[in-house]
Amino acid sequence: MSALQIIGLEAVNMKALKAVRLTFDANDNLVTVGGENAAGKSSVLDVIESCLSNPVRNLARKGTEESRGTVILKDSETDAVFNVSRVIRSGQTMIEVTTEAPGGMGTTKLNKPSDFIKSLQGKSSLSLDPLDFLNGKPAEQRDILAEVLGIKGTLDAIEAECKEKRAAYKLVEAKQKAAEDRFKAMPDFTDVPATEVEAGPLLAELQAINDRNAAKAKLRNQRFTSDQMISDCQARMDEIDRQIAELQLRKAEQKEKQDKYALWLTENPEPEADESAAHIQVQIEAISDTNKKIRANAEKAKARQEWAEQEEIRATAFREVRELEAEKKKILAAQQMPVQGLDFSFAEDQEQAFGVKGQSAYDGLTLNGIPFSSASHAQQLEAAVSIALAGAGRVRVILIRDASTLDNKKLQALAEAAQKQDALVIAEIVSNKNDDGSYDRRTTFTIEDGELVQTE
């Protein structure tokens, strides 16, 4: 379909505009709209966006019953004129489109204006602001280009999957390294049997010896006590002898006790020496040490198995990310770039591909083989304009909302870059009013208090 050129604009009660009519020179591809802050210049660009794309907000001027903004388009091949209007009544917005046939053949109102608006649009409803692209970071420029090419959603989905795989890879890699370190730190005993040794019989024999020795110790204690009692009885007998008259009866009692203990000593001779259990204890300790080594060998074998399993998972994650990166490269390589020599840059080495340095697998743009930021300003500007227009439809217009940051030379260079692609640049510029009523920067149109006050 043929291209359409903006040749005029009319606005009544649209945002800050009261009643404005602008006519654009068909031979001039740069239109600047100037004025002080809040004068209404940005409303001109808002009207264009509202008429040629889906409006995102209500542009009706406060306190008015009806607002209307109209963009006038001309077909470059047939000279037919289209009036595209956004009308707002009582908070309701609608679109109206009329067409004027060449040679005064009459005006026709289209029944399906929304279909006409859709026919104007390309991959995006309007072209992007090239200054937004130029001022963006490398990753932002990359995403803008991907969106213009219509592949950003696909790339984002692949990148999200890559991110998930990289995270899984790092987690598995950490587990694999921990398993490896644990395995290597474990001792390896080669002089022990494969299964643990039974120490039960020796423990029983050790317990029996300990029981017998305990009985002997008890007997020794009892004998010692008996010896003490004999001495005590003898002392008491001596006392009784000195007190025969008074203690005869008690002496007899003590004699009876003495005879009892003497009989017990006769019946319970001195026990043999304690048995030695040292050799049993040595054997038990040897078995315990052997079994400890056997368990250590089993743990090490388990750690080796875990190490091998994590290594396999890690290799799988590595392969899957590589496959996703290859798919992404294939998608990007198949794209028709809006600028010759423009390409996505890739991080080829493994560390970058797996995000070790915090980089993704495609981290910016290149122009003629060098980073985009290293290209000349003229090359960057032409590329930005081409990218901005790549998603445009039949109306090849570039809207720049912060052109005040550009001097006249750079603004003209931007216009020249747009002219090469038959595009119209409409730029908003802050121009302040001097004491004599003039403005400190010349513009195509000057807006003051919502009205057109000056035309260059």
Secondary structure by P-SEA (a helix, b strand, c coil): cbbbbbcbbbbcccccccbbbbbbcccccbbbbbbcccccaaaaaaaaaaaacccccccccccccbbbbbbbbbcccccbbbbbbbbbcccccbbbbbbbcccccbbbbbccaaaaaaaacccccccccaaaaaaccaaaaaaaaaaaaccaaaaaaaaaaaaaaaaaaaaaaaaaaaaaaaaaabbbbcccccbbbbaaaaaaaaaaaaaaaaaaaaaaaaaaaaaaaaaaaaaaaaaaaaaccccaaaaaaaaaaaaaaaaaaaacccccccccaaaaaaaaaaaaaaaaaaaaaaaaaaaaaaaaaaaaaaaaaaaaaaaaaaaaaaaaaacccccccbbbbbbcccccccccccccccccccccccccccccaaaaaaaaaaaaaccccccbbbbbcccccccaaaaaaaaaaaaaabbbbbbbbbbbbcccccccccccbbbccccccccc
